[in-house]
């Protein structure tokens, strides 16, 4: 998307927060780039350049403003709609494929040459993969410098630099100050204990945190996840080590606060990037609402719950198992089954004083070798096949390639609903849509279930935000008024049957 200088200039002069993250302002005289909401004195028009992404500004030798911190701006819409290959590459980079000297390993994973990958990045993002990876490392290092009291050599290691010397050089080149000078200007986050790190995840307001948290609470796997006092908590394992993360809402800061307990700081960057996707902080709720409210069915729902997000997943395999367990049963029953599987086949948590968190969810290898009981044999077989495919590498959840959905659907007992549900939450595809979901069919039919074909046809106008439309419909089905109407009009109606190969759910129950 090409930038219109006149439009950008009007937004810059107005400091309109709705444009935050849509473009960046670079000032030639100071060699600094800012966000549209920056409180600094407005520069003269002839001294201003506009960039689509922070990476483009850094590549053009501009450094981030220390007042508005453009590196913390929510993910730019310029990244939405990039080619499938670039999207997959960004996903792999988020998961840990962060090239420093060469993009050979990344290009091999994508099945293309390094030169072609670099060409695609330049075309769609205006910067090379190495430049983007370096920008992520430097910006993450700035967060660690400002928000933690980690020694500088640990900050360098945690942000992916191979040497402290290169770390110091990159920080000075980007910010015009040494790491020690930046720490003197920042404020370390209080309350962090040993092996504990606190981060802010900025978002574009509004953010319907209560609805987001309620969605996670009823689907929490006992022992693995919990929602306590407005905070989401869960266990995780990464590179053979156990950790705990906690996320709460800080409304005054327009951000989520993530507290991570993990013994290895070198893994913090992929952890934080994964959290940003899981909590959908990069979404533009105003643009999504503007699109969805054009449909009379969605208009009142969007008005009732502004800032509703699509809850992501910490781990794609775990979410897929949970989705299979949710076929043909209530949400509560599926959570109970997931808790039993976690206790029987997961690893006991090694971190003390963890409250209600006691276990780490089983790995694909553990479930592939397990004998699963307490559920229909077809469902147990589907989970075993899913685990075997994930353990062998035939099925991954690290990118948005269509082959992931085809691989899921190829497993006996996993149908279109499960594949689309995984695409919504684990792959974070904003246009994923489980059209044969029973609740969606009923809500779209005004209380009387419509057909999947009719719903798909109507949902064409919701694209490319069908996942958000689904979340709004599920949320509306759980509202007390909707619950009363449902019981008043259909208490005696039998629930329609569904085949094992095409599973459906009851997401609001």
C-alpha positions in Angstrom: 0.0 0.0 0.0 1.4 3.3 -1.0 1.3 6.2 1.5 -0.5 9.4 0.6 1.6 12.2 2.0 -1.3 14.6 2.2 -3.4 12.2 4.3 -0.4 11.3 6.5 0.3 15.0 7.0 -3.2 15.8 8.2 -3.1 12.8 10.6 0.4 14.0 11.8 -0.8 17.5 12.5 -4.0 16.3 14.3 -2.0 13.6 16.3 -5.0 11.3 15.6 -4.5 8.2 17.7 -6.5 6.1 15.1 -3.5 6.3 12.8 -1.0 5.0 15.4 0.8 2.1 13.8 -0.5 2.8 10.3 2.6 4.8 9.3 5.7 6.3 10.9 7.1 9.9 10.7 10.8 10.5 10.0 12.4 13.9 10.5 15.3 14.6 8.2 16.9 17.3 10.5 17.1 15.1 13.6 17.3 11.6 11.9 14.6 10.4 14.3 11.4 8.6 13.5 8.1 8.8 15.5 4.5 7.7 15.8 1.7 9.9 14.7 0.8 10.4 18.4 4.2 11.7 19.4 4.0 14.7 21.8 7.2 16.3 20.5 7.0 19.6 18.7 5.7 19.3 15.1 8.3 19.3 12.5 8.1 21.4 9.3 6.6 19.7 6.3 9.7 19.9 4.2 11.7 18.0 6.8 9.3 15.1 7.1 9.3 11.7 5.4 6.7 8.9 5.9 7.4 5.2 6.1 5.0 2.2 6.2 7.0 0.2 8.8 9.5 0.9 11.5 11.9 -1.4 9.6 11.9 0.9 6.6 12.7 3.9 8.8 15.6 2.0 10.5 16.9 0.8 7.1 16.9 4.5 5.9 19.2 5.3 8.9 16.6 6.9 11.2 16.6 6.0 14.9 13.5 5.6 17.2 12.2 8.6 19.2 12.8 8.2 22.9 9.5 10.0 23.8 6.9 8.1 21.8 8.9 4.8 21.4 7.8 3.9 17.9 9.2 0.4 18.4 6.3 -0.3 20.8 3.6 0.7 18.4 1.2 -2.1 17.6 1.9 -4.2 14.5 1.3 -2.2 11.3 -1.5 -3.0 8.9 1.1 -3.0 6.1 2.0 -6.5 7.3 -1.5 -7.7 6.7 -2.1 -8.9 3.2 1.5 -9.6 2.4 2.3 -12.7 0.3 1.8 -16.1 1.8 5.6 -16.7 1.7 6.4 -13.5 3.5 3.7 -14.2 6.1 5.1 -17.7 6.7 8.6 -16.3 7.0 7.5 -13.7 9.6 5.8 -16.5 11.5 8.9 -18.6 11.5 11.0 -15.7 12.6 8.6 -15.1 15.5 9.0 -18.7 16.5 12.7 -18.4 16.7 14.2 -18.4 13.1 15.9 -15.1 13.6 18.7 -14.8 11.0 21.7 -12.7 12.0 24.3 -13.3 9.2 22.4 -15.5 6.8 18.9 -16.2 5.7 19.8 -19.6 4.3 18.1 -21.7 7.1 14.9 -19.6 6.8 14.8 -19.8 3.0 15.3 -23.6 3.1 12.4 -24.0 5.5 10.3 -22.0 2.9 11.6 -24.0 -0.1 12.9 -20.9 -2.0 16.3 -19.3 -2.5 17.7 -16.7 -0.1 17.8 -14.2 -3.0 14.1 -14.7 -3.8 13.2 -14.4 -0.1 15.1 -11.1 0.1 13.3 -9.9 -3.0 9.9 -10.7 -1.5 10.7 -8.9 1.7 11.9 -5.8 -0.1 8.7 -5.8 -2.2 6.2 -6.3 0.6 7.9 -4.8 3.7 10.5 -2.5 2.3 13.4 -4.2 4.2 15.4 -7.4 4.1 14.8 -10.3 6.5 18.1 -9.6 8.2 17.2 -5.9 8.7 13.8 -6.9 10.2 15.4 -9.5 12.5 18.0 -6.9 13.6 15.3 -4.3 14.3 13.3 -6.8 16.4 16.5 -7.7 18.4 17.4 -4.0 19.0 13.9 -3.0 20.0 13.5 -6.0 22.3 16.9 -5.1 23.8 15.5 -1.6 24.5 12.6 -3.1 26.3 14.8 -5.2 28.5 17.1 -2.2 29.2 14.2 0.0 30.2 11.9 -2.5 31.9 14.2 -4.8 33.7 17.3 -4.7 35.8 19.1 -7.5 33.9 22.9 -7.0 33.6 23.8 -5.8 30.1 25.6 -9.0 29.1 22.3 -10.9 29.8 20.3 -8.3 27.9 22.6 -8.9 24.9 22.1 -12.7 25.2 18.4 -12.4 25.7 17.9 -10.2 22.6 19.9 -12.6 20.3 23.3 -10.8 20.0 26.3 -13.1 19.8 28.6 -10.6 21.6 28.3 -7.7 24.0 30.4 -5.6 21.6 27.9 -6.0 18.7 25.0 -5.4 21.2 26.6 -2.1 22.3 27.3 -1.0 18.7 23.8 -1.8 17.5 22.1 0.0 20.4 24.3 3.1 19.9 23.7 3.1 16.2 19.9 2.8 16.6 19.3 5.1 19.6 22.3 7.4 19.5 23.0 6.4 23.2 24.9 3.7 25.0 22.8 1.0 26.8 23.8 2.5 30.2 22.5 5.9 29.1 19.2 4.4 28.0 18.8 2.6 31.3 19.4 5.8 33.1 16.5 7.4 31.2 14.2 4.5 31.6 12.4 3.0 34.6 12.9 -0.6 35.5 9.6 -2.4 36.2 9.1 -3.0 39.9 8.1 -6.2 41.5 10.0 -8.7 39.4 11.7 -11.5 41.3 14.4 -13.9 40.4 14.2 -15.3 36.9 11.1 -13.1 36.4 10.6 -10.5 33.7 7.8 -8.0 33.1 6.8 -6.6 29.7 4.2 -4.3 28.4 2.3 -5.3 25.3 0.8 -2.1 23.8 -2.5 -2.4 21.7 -4.8 -0.1 19.8 -7.8 0.7 22.0 -10.5 -0.4 22.7 -9.7 -3.8 24.1 -12.6 -5.9 25.5 -10.4 -7.6 28.2 -13.4 -8.9 30.2 -14.8 -10.8 27.2 -11.3 -12.1 26.2 -10.6 -13.3 29.8 -14.1 -14.9 30.1 -13.4 -16.9 26.8 -10.1 -18.2 28.2 -11.5 -18.9 31.6 -14.2 -21.4 30.6 -11.7 -23.2 28.3 -8.8 -23.3 30.7 -7.2 -26.7 31.1 -7.1 -27.5 34.9 -3.5 -27.6 36.2 -2.2 -26.0 33.0 -4.2 -22.7 32.9 -6.2 -20.6 35.2 -7.9 -17.2 35.5 -7.5 -15.6 38.9 -8.4 -12.0 39.9 -8.5 -10.7 36.4 -5.2 -12.4 35.4 -4.6 -15.2 33.0 -1.9 -17.7 34.2 -0.5 -20.8 32.5 2.5 -23.1 32.5 4.7 -23.8 29.4 7.8 -25.7 28.4 10.4 -24.3 26.1 13.7 -26.0 25.1 13.3 -28.5 28.0 12.7 -25.9 30.7 9.5 -25.0 32.5 8.0 -21.6 32.9 4.9 -19.7 34.0 3.4 -16.6 32.4 0.8 -14.2 33.8 -1.0 -11.6 31.7 -3.2 -8.8 33.1 -4.8 -5.6 31.7 -3.4 -2.2 32.4 -6.1 0.1 31.0 -4.4 3.4 31.9 -1.4 2.3 29.8 -3.4 0.9 26.9 -1.3 -2.2 27.3 -1.3 -5.7 28.7 1.3 -6.5 31.3 3.0 -9.9 30.9 5.0 -11.4 33.7 7.2 -14.3 32.7 9.0 -16.7 35.1 11.6 -18.6 33.1 15.2 -19.5 33.9 16.7 -18.8 30.5 16.5 -15.1 29.3 17.7 -16.0 25.8 14.2 -17.4 25.1 12.4 -14.2 26.1 12.1 -12.7 22.6 10.1 -15.7 21.1 8.1 -15.8 24.3 7.0 -12.2 24.1 6.4 -12.4 20.3 4.2 -15.4 20.9 2.3 -13.6 23.6 1.6 -10.7 21.3 0.0 -13.1 18.8 -1.9 -15.0 21.5 -3.5 -11.8 22.9 -4.1 -10.3 19.5 -2.6 -6.9 20.4 -1.7 -6.2 16.8 -5.4 -6.0 15.7 -7.0 -2.7 14.6 -10.4 -2.9 16.3 -11.7 0.3 14.7 -11.1 -0.9 11.2 -12.6 -4.3 11.9 -15.6 -2.8 13.6 -16.1 -0.4 10.7 -16.2 -3.3 8.3 -18.4 -5.7 10.3 -21.0 -3.1 11.4 -22.2 -2.9 7.8 -24.2 -6.1 8.4 -27.4 -5.5 10.4 -26.8 -8.8 12.2 -23.4 -7.8 13.5 -24.0 -4.0 14.0 -25.5 -4.2 17.5 -23.0 -6.9 18.6 -20.1 -4.7 17.6 -21.6 -1.8 19.4 -22.2 -3.9 22.6 -18.6 -5.3 22.7 -16.1 -2.8 21.2 -12.6 -4.1 20.9 -13.5 -7.8 21.0 -10.4 -9.8 20.0 -9.8 -13.3 18.7 -8.1 -15.3 21.5 -5.1 -17.0 20.2 -3.2 -20.0 21.6 0.1 -20.4 23.3 0.8 -23.7 21.5 -0.9 -24.9 18.3 -0.7 -28.6 19.1 -2.2 -28.1 22.5 -5.1 -26.1 21.0 -5.7 -28.7 18.3 -6.0 -31.4 21.0 -8.4 -29.2 22.9 -10.4 -28.7 19.8 -10.7 -32.4 19.1 -11.8 -33.0 22.7 -14.5 -30.3 22.2 -16.2 -32.2 19.4 -19.8 -33.1 20.3 -19.4 -32.1 24.0 -19.8 -29.0 26.1 -16.9 -26.6 26.7 -16.8 -27.6 30.4 -16.6 -31.3 29.6 -13.8 -30.7 27.1 -11.8 -28.7 29.7 -12.3 -31.6 32.2 -11.0 -34.1 29.6 -8.0 -31.9 28.8 -7.1 -31.7 32.5 -7.2 -35.4 32.9 -4.9 -35.9 29.8 -2.5 -33.2 31.2 -2.3 -34.9 34.6 -1.9 -38.4 33.2 0.6 -37.6 30.4 2.1 -34.2 31.1 5.2 -33.3 33.1 4.8 -32.1 36.7 5.7 -28.5 37.0 9.1 -27.9 38.4 8.5 -24.3 39.5 7.6 -23.9 43.2 4.8 -21.6 44.6 2.7 -21.8 41.5 -0.8 -21.7 42.9 -3.2 -23.8 41.0 -0.7 -24.5 38.2 0.7 -28.0 38.6 1.5 -29.5 35.2 2.9 -28.8 31.7 0.7 -29.9 28.8 2.0 -33.2 27.2 4.3 -33.0 24.2 3.3 -34.6 20.9 5.7 -37.5 21.6 4.1 -38.2 24.9 0.6 -38.3 23.6 1.6 -40.3 20.5 2.9 -43.0 22.8 0.0 -42.8 25.3 -3.1 -45.0 25.7 -6.0 -42.5 25.9 -9.1 -43.5 27.9 -12.3 -41.8 29.1 -13.4 -40.8 25.6 -14.9 -42.4 22.5 -12.3 -44.6 20.7 -12.6 -42.5 17.5 -11.7 -39.4 19.4 -8.8 -41.0 21.1 -7.5 -42.4 17.8 -7.8 -38.9 16.2 -5.7 -37.4 19.1 -3.1 -40.2 18.7 -2.8 -39.6 15.0 -2.6 -35.8 15.5 0.2 -36.3 18.0 2.1 -38.7 15.8 1.9 -36.2 12.8 3.1 -33.4 15.0 5.9 -35.4 16.5 7.2 -36.5 13.1 7.1 -33.0 11.7 4.5 -33.9 9.1 2.2 -31.4 10.7 3.3 -28.1 12.2 1.5 -25.1 13.7 4.2 -22.5 13.1 2.8 -20.9 9.9 -0.4 -20.2 8.0 0.3 -22.3 5.0 -2.9 -24.0 3.6 -1.1 -27.3 3.9 -1.6 -27.1 7.7 -5.4 -27.2 7.3 -5.2 -30.0 4.7 -2.9 -31.9 7.0 -5.4 -31.6 9.9 -8.4 -32.6 7.7 -6.5 -35.6 6.5 -6.6 -37.1 10.0 -9.6 -39.4 10.5 -11.9 -37.8 13.0 -10.9 -34.2 12.3 -13.1 -32.3 10.0 -13.6 -28.7 8.7 -14.8 -27.3 12.0 -11.7 -28.4 13.9 -9.4 -27.2 11.1 -11.0 -23.8 11.0 -11.1 -23.4 14.8 -7.3 -24.2 14.9 -6.8 -21.7 12.0 -8.6 -19.0 14.0 -6.8 -19.4 17.3 -3.5 -21.2 16.7 -2.6 -19.9 13.2 -4.2 -16.5 13.9 -5.9 -16.3 10.5 -8.4 -13.4 10.7 -10.6 -14.9 7.9 -10.9 -18.4 9.3 -14.5 -19.4 9.8 -16.0 -22.7 11.2 -19.3 -22.3 9.2 -20.8 -25.5 10.5 -20.6 -24.5 14.1 -24.0 -25.1 15.8 -24.0 -21.8 17.7 -23.0 -19.8 14.7 -25.8 -21.4 12.6 -28.4 -20.6 15.3 -27.2 -17.1 15.9 -27.1 -16.3 12.2 -30.6 -17.7 11.8 -32.1 -15.5 14.5 -32.6 -18.4 16.9 -33.5 -20.9 14.2 -30.5 -22.7 12.8 -29.7 -21.9 9.2 -27.6 -24.0 6.9 -23.8 -23.9 6.6 -24.1 -23.0 2.9 -26.4 -20.1 3.7 -24.1 -18.9 6.4 -21.0 -19.1 4.2 -22.8 -17.0 1.6 -23.8 -14.3 4.1 -20.3 -14.3 5.6 -18.8 -13.3 2.2 -19.4 -9.7 3.2 -17.6 -10.2 6.5 -14.3 -11.1 4.8 -11.5 -10.7 5.6 -12.6 -10.5 9.2 -14.8 -13.6 9.5 -13.0 -14.9 12.6 -13.9 -11.7 14.4 -17.5 -12.1 13.3 -17.5 -15.6 14.7 -16.2 -14.3 18.1 -19.0 -11.6 18.2 -21.6 -14.2 17.5 -20.3 -16.6 20.1 -20.1 -13.8 22.6 -23.6 -12.7 21.9 -24.9 -16.3 22.3 -23.5 -16.2 25.9 -25.2 -12.9 26.8 -28.0 -13.4 29.5 -30.6 -11.9 27.1 -29.7 -14.3 24.3 -29.7 -17.2 26.8 -33.2 -16.3 28.0 -34.5 -16.1 24.4 -32.9 -19.5 23.6 -34.5 -21.3 26.5 -37.8 -19.6 26.0 -38.0 -20.6 22.3 -36.2 -23.9 22.0 -35.9 -25.8 25.2 -37.5 -28.9 23.8 -35.6 -28.8 20.5 -33.2 -31.7 20.1 -29.6 -31.0 19.3 -28.9 -32.0 15.7 -26.5 -34.9 15.2 -23.2 -34.5 13.4 -20.8 -37.1 11.9 -17.4 -37.7 13.4 -15.7 -36.5 10.2 -17.4 -33.1 10.3 -17.3 -32.1 13.9 -19.3 -29.2 15.4 -19.1 -27.5 18.7 -21.2 -25.6 21.3 -18.8 -22.7 21.8 -21.1 -20.6 24.0 -22.2 -23.4 26.4 
